[in-house]
Amino acid sequence: MKALIVDAEWKPRHDYPLSKEEETYRRAYVGSRIWRNPNFEVKEVPTPDIADNEVLIRVMVCGICGSDAHIYETDREGYIIFSGLTKFPCILGHEFSGVVEKVGGQVVDLKVGDLVAVESVMWCGMCRPCRSGAPNQCSYVELMGLSADGALAEYVAVNERYCWKINELLEVYSAQETFDIGALIEPVGCAYNGIFIAGGGFKPGGVVVVYGVGPIGLGAVALARVAGASRIIAFDIIDERVEIAKNMGADYAFNVSKMNDCSPGDKVMELTRGWGADIQVEAAGAAPLTISEMEKSLSNEGKIIYLGRAATKTSMYLDTLVSGANKIVGARGHVGYGIYPNLIRLSASGRLDLKEMVTAKYAFDKVIDALKTSVSRRDGKILVKVGN
């Protein structure tokens, strides 16, 4: 089968405290501190065998994630930008949908021909966080397409427990639209987890602000609309994404680089008549620039949901949290808590429409072009059509 393989040079930065486990297994906890000069190539590789608890999926659609772009993109010294868990060489891609082609002997709920969307956080199910109900914080997690082989390939072998049937979407959408939406469940699931699970949600009528309207930020906008936000305000630095945010349900969307009259935080206070925002989502990965704007525009009991992964530090005036009974919450992942089935049901009901998020599609033989395009960050979601 054909697959997009990423490989890179293992060269820890001189000031990075490399752990024994990282050195032994060549598995980086902070990829941007170790992997250098990435190389991407579509190759012929063996179709994977499946274990008894796995299914073989014929991949139909796979999205290009910001994490993928951050592996393709490097800094001045050639190091990848992505700061999360990575192990190369690896088949890239983790936002995908497909068709079950083969099932293992212990598979219970899936059958050949089922359409599925797949979680990319490969939780072990046996560690203390998993058994305590926090699978996104799995102690032995692998990340599909980043530390384990992913789905920018014709086939992928996946444990049944990571798969969710999306057959019901065919009642509302065409087959192609169903696969497209199936591939969007993963990034939108990250926003769902951040706002409603880790963040505890908001009351209908609340004000939601989103900084950074790439796919996860756009998912936050769409979910805020479905959940009854009275006002949704979005910020980005790219005109195209500002327009997509409006199409996805933002009442106001601004290009921060063109706001000469006031800062984003001041604009939020203006639009909320001085009350501030109940929920502020950081999906830009630019905490040193965004957190200061968020903290000055929080309502009483307001929350900052931090989703943007970046290996950085920033200061915060903590008295704001005390005086306003405010919170700042980090969130990773999209598994557990009914996230996937709820998003599938919302999509099948027509209440959650994610089609506007898709702004570019590529054939699999143009997958490297799709990666190159993703670095410009002008699109909502780029999808790669893998299967027919």
Buried (B, 14 or more C-beta within 10 A) or exposed (E): BBBBBBBBEBBBEEEBEBEEEBEEEEBBBBBBBBBBEBEBEBEEBEBBEBBEBBBBBBBBBBBBBBBBBBBBBBEEEEBBBBBBBBBBEBBBBBBBBBBBBBBBEEBEEBEEEBBBBBBBBBBBEEBEBBEEEBBBBBEEBBBBBBBBBBBBBBBBBBBBBBBBBBEBBEEBBEEEBBBBBBBBBBBBBBBBBBBBBBBEBBEEEBBBBBBBBBBBBBBBBBBBBEBEBBBBBBBBBBEBBBBBBBBBBBBBBBBBEEEEEEBBBBBBBEBBEEBBBBBBBBBBBBBEBBBBBBBBBBBEEBBBBBBBBBEEEEEBEEEBBEEBEBBBBEBBBBBBBEBBEBBBBBBBEEEBBBEBBBBBBBEBEBBBEBBBBBBEBBBBBBBBBBBE
